[in-house]
């Protein structure tokens, strides 16, 4: 399989609201984490950091321009691979141990990380069988209701367990922006990891439905508007209600 040089590994797209989308386009879409950079007056925020197969700090200058907090929406391999590169790191308390002591098993690198998740491989010496996330102990532990303050921008931490126990979304009330992580995106949702919980997932979706969201930047797949957000949640909830009686979740 072709290998891509490090300077071609990332793609960067500036969006509205001082949000920048960073991605690894040579990872197949289903496995490709969305990396979000948010500029504030006093500091910046990075939401997730990709697989870590190529240095984010070295090859995306945007992430080193100003003081920055790297936030983990959760601790699966595709979201925290470059967290160790940043001095300030935040994660929900329920997954702090995973960020500090990642393994192939607890980050889901097993069984997902094989050459098959790539359209083209990272530069040498990358090896899928050798891949692992580096430890990145949190410098800030997050809880539901905490606020990440960028000076002129304030993001509320919304604990959204279900996909994983420490999953979070980040809500900016002033702009109606929600960074939703992997609890909700416009694609096939993963509800059966080793630490997923169906009851928690249902509660998180019901809670999210109440937010007056304008735009969603999810953990995977393209961003979408508030109407699509509410449609996706309602369809998901309806599907749970339509299960046979013995499988009902709510």
RAZIGI-V844585 format. One record per pair of residues at least 4 apart in sequence whose C-alpha atoms are under 6 Angstrom apart, sorted by the first residue. I is the first residue (numbers start at 1). J is the second residue. D is the distance in Angstrom with one decimal. If there is no record, write none. Layout:
i->I j->J d->D
i->I j->J d->D
This chain:
i->2 j->120 d->5.2
i->3 j->120 d->5.6
i->3 j->121 d->4.6
i->3 j->122 d->5.5
i->3 j->123 d->5.4
i->4 j->122 d->5.4
i->4 j->123 d->5.5
i->5 j->123 d->5.4
i->9 j->24 d->6.0
i->10 j->23 d->5.6
i->10 j->24 d->4.9
i->11 j->22 d->5.7
i->11 j->23 d->5.4
i->12 j->21 d->5.8
i->12 j->22 d->4.6
i->13 j->20 d->5.7
i->13 j->21 d->5.1
i->14 j->20 d->4.3
i->15 j->19 d->5.3
i->15 j->20 d->5.5
i->18 j->38 d->6.0
i->18 j->39 d->5.5
i->19 j->37 d->5.7
i->19 j->38 d->4.7
i->20 j->36 d->5.8
i->20 j->37 d->5.0
i->21 j->36 d->5.1
i->22 j->35 d->4.9
i->23 j->34 d->5.7
i->23 j->35 d->5.9
i->26 j->118 d->5.8
i->26 j->119 d->5.2
i->26 j->120 d->5.4
i->27 j->32 d->5.4
i->27 j->117 d->6.0
i->27 j->118 d->4.4
i->27 j->119 d->6.0
i->28 j->32 d->5.9
i->28 j->117 d->5.6
i->28 j->118 d->5.5
i->33 j->50 d->5.7
i->33 j->78 d->5.7
i->33 j->219 d->5.7
i->33 j->220 d->5.3
i->34 j->219 d->5.2
i->34 j->220 d->5.4
i->35 j->47 d->5.9
i->35 j->48 d->5.3
i->35 j->49 d->5.6
i->36 j->46 d->5.7
i->36 j->47 d->5.0
i->37 j->45 d->5.8
i->37 j->46 d->4.6
i->38 j->44 d->5.6
i->38 j->45 d->5.1
i->39 j->44 d->4.6
i->40 j->44 d->5.2
i->40 j->150 d->4.9
i->40 j->153 d->6.0
i->41 j->151 d->5.3
i->41 j->152 d->5.5
i->42 j->150 d->5.6
i->42 j->151 d->5.0
i->43 j->67 d->5.1
i->43 j->68 d->5.7
i->43 j->150 d->5.1
i->44 j->68 d->4.6
i->45 j->68 d->5.3
i->45 j->69 d->4.9
i->46 j->70 d->4.6
i->46 j->71 d->5.9
i->47 j->71 d->5.0
i->48 j->71 d->5.9
i->48 j->72 d->5.0
i->48 j->79 d->4.9
i->48 j->80 d->5.8
i->49 j->79 d->5.4
i->49 j->80 d->5.2
i->49 j->81 d->5.9
i->49 j->82 d->5.1
i->50 j->78 d->5.0
i->50 j->79 d->4.7
i->50 j->80 d->5.9
i->50 j->81 d->5.3
i->51 j->78 d->4.4
i->51 j->81 d->4.2
i->52 j->81 d->3.8
i->52 j->82 d->4.6
i->56 j->60 d->5.5
i->69 j->88 d->5.1
i->69 j->89 d->5.7
i->70 j->89 d->4.8
i->71 j->89 d->5.9
i->71 j->90 d->4.7
i->72 j->91 d->5.2
i->73 j->167 d->5.6
i->73 j->168 d->5.1
i->73 j->181 d->5.2
i->74 j->166 d->6.0
i->74 j->167 d->4.8
i->75 j->80 d->6.0
i->76 j->107 d->4.3
i->76 j->108 d->5.9
i->77 j->81 d->6.0
i->77 j->107 d->4.9
i->77 j->109 d->5.8
i->81 j->133 d->5.4
i->84 j->136 d->4.5
i->88 j->139 d->5.7
i->89 j->138 d->4.9
i->89 j->139 d->5.3
i->90 j->138 d->5.3
i->90 j->140 d->4.7
i->90 j->141 d->5.8
i->91 j->96 d->6.0
i->91 j->141 d->5.5
i->91 j->142 d->5.6
i->92 j->141 d->5.7
i->92 j->142 d->4.4
i->92 j->143 d->5.8
i->92 j->166 d->5.3
i->93 j->141 d->5.5
i->93 j->142 d->5.8
i->94 j->166 d->4.6
i->95 j->166 d->5.1
i->97 j->101 d->5.9
i->98 j->102 d->5.1
i->99 j->136 d->5.7
i->99 j->137 d->5.8
i->100 j->135 d->5.0
i->100 j->136 d->5.2
i->100 j->137 d->4.1
i->101 j->135 d->5.6
i->102 j->135 d->5.9
i->104 j->109 d->4.7
i->104 j->110 d->5.3
i->104 j->132 d->5.8
i->105 j->110 d->5.2
i->109 j->113 d->5.1
i->114 j->128 d->5.2
i->144 j->157 d->5.4
i->144 j->158 d->5.2
i->144 j->159 d->5.0
i->145 j->156 d->5.9
i->145 j->157 d->5.2
i->146 j->156 d->5.8
i->146 j->157 d->5.3
i->147 j->155 d->5.4
i->147 j->156 d->4.5
i->148 j->154 d->5.6
i->148 j->155 d->5.1
i->149 j->154 d->4.7
i->155 j->170 d->5.6
i->155 j->171 d->5.1
i->155 j->172 d->4.7
i->156 j->170 d->5.5
i->156 j->171 d->5.0
i->157 j->170 d->5.0
i->158 j->168 d->5.5
i->158 j->169 d->5.0
i->158 j->170 d->6.0
i->159 j->168 d->4.5
i->160 j->167 d->5.2
i->160 j->168 d->5.0
i->160 j->204 d->5.1
i->161 j->165 d->4.7
i->161 j->166 d->5.8
i->161 j->167 d->5.1
i->161 j->200 d->5.5
i->162 j->196 d->5.2
i->162 j->197 d->4.8
i->162 j->200 d->4.6
i->162 j->201 d->3.7
i->163 j->183 d->5.8
i->163 j->191 d->5.4
i->163 j->196 d->4.8
i->164 j->195 d->5.6
i->164 j->196 d->4.9
i->169 j->179 d->5.4
i->169 j->180 d->4.4
i->169 j->181 d->5.8
i->170 j->178 d->5.6
i->170 j->179 d->5.0
i->171 j->177 d->6.0
i->171 j->178 d->4.7
i->172 j->176 d->5.7
i->172 j->177 d->5.3
i->176 j->213 d->4.8
i->176 j->214 d->4.7
i->177 j->214 d->6.0
i->177 j->215 d->5.1
i->178 j->216 d->4.9
i->179 j->216 d->5.9
i->179 j->217 d->4.8
i->179 j->218 d->5.7
i->180 j->184 d->6.0
i->180 j->218 d->4.8
i->181 j->218 d->5.2
i->181 j->219 d->4.2
i->182 j->219 d->5.0
i->185 j->218 d->5.0
i->191 j->196 d->5.9
i->192 j->196 d->5.6
i->213 j->226 d->5.0
i->214 j->225 d->5.6
i->214 j->226 d->4.5
i->215 j->224 d->5.8
i->215 j->225 d->4.4
i->215 j->226 d->5.4
i->216 j->223 d->5.5
i->216 j->224 d->5.4
i->217 j->223 d->4.8
i->234 j->238 d->6.0
i->243 j->247 d->5.9
i->243 j->248 d->5.7
